[in-house]
Amino acid sequence: MMLGIDFESSTPIYLQLREQIVKGIATKRLAPGDSLPSVRQLASDLGINLHTVNKAYAMLKQEGFITLHRQKGAVINSPDSFKTSDEYLKQLCDDLEPMIFEALLRGINEQEFSIVCSDIFKKIGGEKS
């Protein structure tokens, strides 16, 4: 999986890394058991600080997306490891609320917003059965 950094983005680099790895898992480009590059290798490849990669990996570990092994490095966990929690649902609501406010101000109603969300789920193959 190719990871890229937008150095002009207002999103911190560690969050860009985290988001790209989560996207890779969600779109099945990264599968359970796959290894991520070592912290040192990824930092070198991207031309960023080791601590930035460490921060992204630590966040992914805390969220249950990866396991950090001393010998194997960062390994993608199975989907059972990152189930929904009350804390996650609260964070999801907190993150979506400003987007919904802006959508309302721009004339997008609940149904249109739901269609946009549904289209994104379909595009990435994330429909639940």
CYANA upper distance limits for C-alpha pairs under 8 A (distance plus 0.5 A):
  1 MET  CA     24 GLY  CA      7.94
  1 MET  CA     29 ARG  CA      7.35
  1 MET  CA     30 LEU  CA      7.83
  3 LEU  CA     17 LEU  CA      7.75
  3 LEU  CA     20 GLN  CA      7.28
  4 GLY  CA     17 LEU  CA      8.44
  4 GLY  CA     46 LEU  CA      7.73
  5 ILE  CA     13 ILE  CA      7.25
  5 ILE  CA     16 GLN  CA      7.31
  5 ILE  CA     17 LEU  CA      7.98
  5 ILE  CA     46 LEU  CA      7.77
  6 ASP  CA     13 ILE  CA      8.26
  7 PHE  CA     13 ILE  CA      7.98
 11 THR  CA     15 LEU  CA      7.10
 11 THR  CA     16 GLN  CA      7.03
 12 PRO  CA     16 GLN  CA      6.89
 13 ILE  CA     17 LEU  CA      6.77
 13 ILE  CA     52 THR  CA      7.50
 14 TYR  CA     18 ARG  CA      6.71
 14 TYR  CA     52 THR  CA      5.88
 14 TYR  CA     53 VAL  CA      6.76
 14 TYR  CA     55 LYS  CA      6.77
 14 TYR  CA     56 ALA  CA      5.33
 15 LEU  CA     19 GLU  CA      6.48
 15 LEU  CA     56 ALA  CA      7.03
 16 GLN  CA     20 GLN  CA      6.66
 17 LEU  CA     21 ILE  CA      6.72
 17 LEU  CA     53 VAL  CA      8.09
 17 LEU  CA     56 ALA  CA      6.79
 18 ARG  CA     22 VAL  CA      6.65
 18 ARG  CA     56 ALA  CA      5.89
 18 ARG  CA     57 TYR  CA      7.88
 18 ARG  CA     59 MET  CA      8.03
 18 ARG  CA     60 LEU  CA      7.16
 19 GLU  CA     23 LYS  CA      6.53
 20 GLN  CA     24 GLY  CA      6.59
 21 ILE  CA     25 ILE  CA      6.79
 21 ILE  CA     30 LEU  CA      8.32
 22 VAL  CA     26 ALA  CA      6.61
 22 VAL  CA     65 PHE  CA      8.12
 23 LYS  CA     27 THR  CA      6.50
 24 GLY  CA     28 LYS  CA      6.48
 24 GLY  CA     29 ARG  CA      5.44
 24 GLY  CA     30 LEU  CA      5.68
 25 ILE  CA     29 ARG  CA      6.57
 25 ILE  CA     30 LEU  CA      5.20
 25 ILE  CA     31 ALA  CA      6.79
 25 ILE  CA     76 ILE  CA      8.44
 26 ALA  CA     30 LEU  CA      8.44
 26 ALA  CA    124 ILE  CA      8.15
 26 ALA  CA    126 GLY  CA      7.97
 27 THR  CA    124 ILE  CA      6.40
 27 THR  CA    125 GLY  CA      7.52
 27 THR  CA    126 GLY  CA      8.42
 30 LEU  CA     34 ASP  CA      6.85
 30 LEU  CA     76 ILE  CA      7.80
 31 ALA  CA     76 ILE  CA      7.06
 31 ALA  CA     78 SER  CA      8.35
 32 PRO  CA     75 VAL  CA      8.02
 32 PRO  CA     76 ILE  CA      5.35
 32 PRO  CA     77 ASN  CA      5.54
 32 PRO  CA     78 SER  CA      5.33
 32 PRO  CA     79 PRO  CA      8.07
 33 GLY  CA     75 VAL  CA      6.17
 33 GLY  CA     76 ILE  CA      5.72
 33 GLY  CA     77 ASN  CA      6.84
 33 GLY  CA     78 SER  CA      7.99
 34 ASP  CA     75 VAL  CA      6.09
 34 ASP  CA     76 ILE  CA      5.95
 35 SER  CA     72 LYS  CA      7.86
 35 SER  CA     73 GLY  CA      7.42
 35 SER  CA     74 ALA  CA      6.18
 35 SER  CA     75 VAL  CA      4.91
 35 SER  CA     76 ILE  CA      6.90
 36 LEU  CA     73 GLY  CA      7.74
 36 LEU  CA     74 ALA  CA      5.83
 36 LEU  CA     75 VAL  CA      6.59
 36 LEU  CA     76 ILE  CA      8.07
 37 PRO  CA     41 GLN  CA      6.44
 37 PRO  CA     42 LEU  CA      6.10
 37 PRO  CA     73 GLY  CA      8.13
 37 PRO  CA     74 ALA  CA      7.77
 38 SER  CA     42 LEU  CA      6.54
 38 SER  CA     73 GLY  CA      6.58
 38 SER  CA     74 ALA  CA      7.49
 39 VAL  CA     43 ALA  CA      6.54
 39 VAL  CA     50 LEU  CA      6.72
 39 VAL  CA     53 VAL  CA      6.28
 39 VAL  CA     54 ASN  CA      6.79
 40 ARG  CA     44 SER  CA      6.62
 40 ARG  CA     50 LEU  CA      6.55
 41 GLN  CA     45 ASP  CA      6.53
 42 LEU  CA     46 LEU  CA      6.56
 42 LEU  CA     53 VAL  CA      7.71
 43 ALA  CA     47 GLY  CA      6.18
 43 ALA  CA     48 ILE  CA      5.39
 43 ALA  CA     49 ASN  CA      6.27
 43 ALA  CA     50 LEU  CA      5.87
 43 ALA  CA     52 THR  CA      8.34
 43 ALA  CA     53 VAL  CA      6.80
 44 SER  CA     48 ILE  CA      7.08
 48 ILE  CA     52 THR  CA      7.51
 48 ILE  CA     53 VAL  CA      8.35
 49 ASN  CA     53 VAL  CA      7.48
 50 LEU  CA     54 ASN  CA      6.66
 51 HIS  CA     55 LYS  CA      6.52
 52 THR  CA     56 ALA  CA      6.95
 53 VAL  CA     57 TYR  CA      6.63
 54 ASN  CA     58 ALA  CA      6.45
 55 LYS  CA     59 MET  CA      6.68
 56 ALA  CA     60 LEU  CA      6.76
 57 TYR  CA     61 LYS  CA      6.56
 57 TYR  CA     66 ILE  CA      8.19
 57 TYR  CA     74 ALA  CA      8.06
 58 ALA  CA     62 GLN  CA      6.62
 59 MET  CA     63 GLU  CA      6.72
 60 LEU  CA     64 GLY  CA      6.74
 60 LEU  CA     65 PHE  CA      5.74
 60 LEU  CA     66 ILE  CA      6.29
 61 LYS  CA     65 PHE  CA      6.29
 61 LYS  CA     66 ILE  CA      5.37
 61 LYS  CA     67 THR  CA      6.21
 61 LYS  CA     68 LEU  CA      7.57
 63 GLU  CA     82 PHE  CA      7.36
 64 GLY  CA     77 ASN  CA      7.64
 64 GLY  CA     81 SER  CA      6.03
 64 GLY  CA     82 PHE  CA      5.70
 65 PHE  CA     76 ILE  CA      6.62
 65 PHE  CA     77 ASN  CA      6.00
 65 PHE  CA     78 SER  CA      8.34
 65 PHE  CA     79 PRO  CA      8.36
 65 PHE  CA     81 SER  CA      7.36
 65 PHE  CA     82 PHE  CA      6.63
 66 ILE  CA     74 ALA  CA      6.73
 66 ILE  CA     75 VAL  CA      5.84
 66 ILE  CA     76 ILE  CA      5.00
 66 ILE  CA     77 ASN  CA      5.51
 67 THR  CA     74 ALA  CA      6.21
 67 THR  CA     75 VAL  CA      5.83
 67 THR  CA     76 ILE  CA      7.07
 67 THR  CA     77 ASN  CA      6.90
 68 LEU  CA     72 LYS  CA      8.11
 68 LEU  CA     73 GLY  CA      5.92
 68 LEU  CA     74 ALA  CA      5.03
 68 LEU  CA     75 VAL  CA      6.90
 69 HIS  CA     73 GLY  CA      5.28
 69 HIS  CA     74 ALA  CA      6.77
 69 HIS  CA     75 VAL  CA      8.00
 77 ASN  CA     81 SER  CA      6.80
 78 SER  CA     82 PHE  CA      8.33
 79 PRO  CA     83 LYS  CA      7.61
 84 THR  CA     88 TYR  CA      6.71
 84 THR  CA     89 LEU  CA      7.52
 85 SER  CA     89 LEU  CA      6.80
 86 ASP  CA     90 LYS  CA      6.71
 87 GLU  CA     91 GLN  CA      6.77
 88 TYR  CA     92 LEU  CA      6.55
 89 LEU  CA     93 CYS  CA      6.75
 90 LYS  CA     94 ASP  CA      6.70
 91 GLN  CA     95 ASP  CA      6.58
 92 LEU  CA     96 LEU  CA      6.58
 93 CYS  CA     97 GLU  CA      6.42
 94 ASP  CA     98 PRO  CA      8.13
 95 ASP  CA     99 MET  CA      8.02
 96 LEU  CA    100 ILE  CA      6.68
 97 GLU  CA    101 PHE  CA      6.74
 98 PRO  CA    102 GLU  CA      6.75
 99 MET  CA    103 ALA  CA      6.57
100 ILE  CA    104 LEU  CA      6.61
100 ILE  CA    113 PHE  CA      8.38
101 PHE  CA    105 LEU  CA      6.83
102 GLU  CA    106 ARG  CA      6.72
103 ALA  CA    107 GLY  CA      6.84
103 ALA  CA    108 ILE  CA      5.58
103 ALA  CA    109 ASN  CA      7.87
103 ALA  CA    113 PHE  CA      8.06
104 LEU  CA    108 ILE  CA      5.66
104 LEU  CA    109 ASN  CA      6.65
108 ILE  CA    112 GLU  CA      6.46
108 ILE  CA    113 PHE  CA      6.92
109 ASN  CA    113 PHE  CA      6.65
110 GLU  CA    114 SER  CA      6.56
111 GLN  CA    115 ILE  CA      6.71
112 GLU  CA    116 VAL  CA      6.82
113 PHE  CA    117 CYS  CA      6.86
114 SER  CA    118 SER  CA      6.52
115 ILE  CA    119 ASP  CA      6.50
116 VAL  CA    120 ILE  CA      6.85
117 CYS  CA    121 PHE  CA      6.85
118 SER  CA    122 LYS  CA      6.73
119 ASP  CA    123 LYS  CA      6.56
120 ILE  CA    124 ILE  CA      6.87
121 PHE  CA    125 GLY  CA      6.43
121 PHE  CA    126 GLY  CA      5.23
121 PHE  CA    127 GLU  CA      6.23
122 LYS  CA    126 GLY  CA      6.56
122 LYS  CA    127 GLU  CA      6.60
